[in-house]
């Protein structure tokens, strides 16, 4: 019998996109799936849609909970999953019909514990395949290199630190969970915990098999700095983890990324005239400015934007 692959789908108020997401999962060419939909207190018809799919497909299991954030939803999925492999799909995204089959085959044939695929970005229904500026090697990749590729995002966009374009061996992540106090940047922290665990190894497949939808109402685009600062906590945790696991030679990449996210929070603070947060973020930027400069020497526009933040002039972010 083929291995069970568990697909965890955290769901919150995505009724406009959920059917496309669920349809892409249940119609996978690899059929031995366990599909766990965790309805995180949706106030629209998302929960009803999940139940309808569960009635028509015995592989779909639905869990309803009070709203507690994406991390708590993912943890319910992890605790109730039984597959040899685990993957995550956001409920406003969708996947190619053969994504699971391709990732599962690669994991089985190479005995790697994480399989990463490329993805496409979807904005206003326009699909843009992500390209890497530098080549990601074929064959087995060490855990330290996997987190480094995620931190060098501008050169290795197709790798990234998200959990949704990856297949994880359950045995590797069985004792790991998402930090439920962090609901933005929770995935990169989880990915760091996995990849920096002893002996972790993975492989990259340069095929765009996942479609990542960009929405103005998503957490990634929110102007709420109470949520945006969660990712700063993630990178501080990653910095500590790298120190503890003996990879200090790459730690400046973490600090550079932390500095970038501090600048994003600072930009929102300028727009909302939150001068207390702005000054706090300026202090954080100055602490790590040398690391940001070191990791962005190829990107003078980013260096200029940081300086504009420090000078409190109006700036634009992509």
Secondary structure, 3 states (H helix, E strand, C coil): CCCCEEEEEEECCCCCCHHHHHHHHHCCCCCCEEEEEEEECCCCCHHHHHHHHHHHCCCEEEEEECCCCHHHHHHHHHHHCCCCEEEECCCCCEECCCHHHHHHHHHHHHCCCEEEEEEEEEECCEEEECCCCCCCCCCCEEHHHHHHHHHCCCCCCCCCCCCCCEEEEHHHHCCCCCCCCCCCCHHHHHHHHHHCCCCCEEEEEEEEEEEEEECCCCHHHCCCHHHHCHHHHHHHHHHHHHHHCCCHHHHHHHHHHHHHHHHHHHHHHHHHCCHHHHHHHHHHHHHHHHHHHHHCCCCHHHHHHHHHHHCCCCCCCC
